[in-house]
């Protein structure tokens, strides 16, 4: 990846629907170059998917999950990623092992997800943080 790839990615992070012609104007290259670079980054797995960010009025939270030492966190993460209100699942280093970023209708929905996480036999503890505001970088 070079600086041009980073500039293209920065634009797509802010709005994944930005037309290639606008990206080309913004970064100072041709539409064909942008298209080719995006396709290459998709093939190489640099771009995993295009997504949207919503502002639904729901309650967003991070549920931090600690699992037992002998647990395969990838298996637990994949299972939790299937839960309807879960937007992202991150395997992380530190005190917690997994972070769920959730978008629930209300605090009861967040609490239900916490209970669902705690009901997993591999889970040792959880810690939850409500997301109060979100700014795109």
Secondary structure, DSSP 4 states (H G I P E B T S, - for coil): --HHHHHHHHHHHH-TT--HHHHHHHHTS-HHHHHHHHHHHHHTTSS---------S-EEEEEEEEE-TTS-HHHHHHHHHTSTTEEEEEE-SSS-SEEEEEEESSHHHHHHHHHHHHTSTTEEEEEEEE-------
